[in-house]
Structures are given as structure tokens and as C-alpha cells.
Amino acid sequence: MEGAMKAWEQFLQKWNRTPERSLRVKEDWHDDTLARADRTFGNNDGMLDENEWRILVRNNRPRSLTAVRLGGKGEVTDSHVLWQTTRAIPAVSSPVAFQNLLFYIRDGGIFTSLDASTGKVLKEARLEGAIEKFFASLVAGDHKIYVASEQGKVIVIRAAADWEVLSVQDLGEEIYATPAVSDDGRIYIRTSKAMYCFERR
């Protein structure tokens, strides 16, 4: 974290145009990374302060996915770890488990299925038509995985080791919230502008 704070001071020295110790993310910094950090981790006021910077750094550390054996007492040790992978790990979106399979998606539309017992990658490929960022977590229902992108694409994927895309719908509105699947087969999706309910015909 010490290195991150040095980087923060360097950012301030180079880019700050205000009396406050913060950055105007749209005018001072032309990469969308800081604007996303303000929107996702901060208060969306167009300024990135030191606290928001710390959260950004913490969330951009190297990530891994670890399966841990349950049971026993005390702290988790290496002996509890069943498997671990650093391959195509999501930045925000949470994985979903379904019938001993684990599914997750990384920004850029890289979708992965794993064997939940061994961590073996079963299939990994880029979702055509949805090569973007993902904040909403995956949900499973009706033997399908539902994926929602930041740009508003809703992708329905057959939940199988050798998964396949069944449909891609573009709602045209940003999606950050995780969809919800009800017992009656309906799926609810909240965008930046509306709440949608879809049901099987």
C-alpha cells in the first residue's frame, strides 16, 4: 500500500488542477479507469479522492479463485485448500455454482466453466456480441446461466461443461445490479433506467 500512496502523490502532482487533494476524473484523466472507480467505488461526484484511490488499488490487486474444504476448527491453512486458479478471474462479478460446475466471467466477455471439485477448466471462450465489462454477478436457473454486462447486454448460456450461448439481448441501458430469478420462472433485471421482468412464453 505504501507504493500505492506514492503513486497517488505522483498522480496528484501531475494531474491535479484543483485546490483540493482530488482529481477531476473526466477533465484531468482521459483514461476511463478513474471515472469507473469514482462511479463504482466512490460517490460518483466526478472527483477521485485518496480514499477512493485506496479502494481502486485494493480491488486491482492480483486475484485468485480458491476452493477451501469446510469443517474443522481454527484458521484456514494450506491443507484446507482443494485447488486455486488465477486464470481469467473476474474483477467484480461473482461466480455461480451449478451441478458441480463453476461459472464466471471476466471483463472482455471471457466466460469460463470449471469442474468445482478439481478446478479444471472445462471450457473458456469469449462471448461474441458481449465483449465488454461485467459488474453484475452471474445467476443460475432453469439449467441456464444469466449474465448481464455493464453496457446492457443480457446473455443466456446453457449451464453445462461445454456451455453455449443461447441468446443475447441488448437492453441499451447500463446494468450493475445482479439479476434475480424467481421460482415461477421469471427473471428480474434492474438497469440504470428501469426494472424489467421477463418470463417464458
Sequence and secondary structure as in RCSB ss.txt:
>XXXX:A:sequence
MEGAMKAWEQFLQKWNRTPERSLRVKEDWHDDTLARADRTFGNNDGMLDENEWRILVRNNRPRSLTAVRLGGKGE
VTDSHVLWQTTRAIPAVSSPVAFQNLLFYIRDGGIFTSLDASTGKVLKEARLEGAIEKFFASLVAGDHKIYVASE
QGKVIVIRAAADWEVLSVQDLGEEIYATPAVSDDGRIYIRTSKAMYCFERR
>XXXX:A:secstr
 HHHHHHHHHHHHHH  SSSSEEETTTT  SHHHHHHHHHTS  SSEEEHHHHHHHHHHTS   EEEE   SSSS
  GGGEEEEE TT  SS   EEETTEEEEEETTTEEEEEETTT  EEEEEE TT  S   S  EEETTEEEEE T
TSEEEEEE STT EEEEEEE SS   S  EE TTS EEEE SS EEEE   
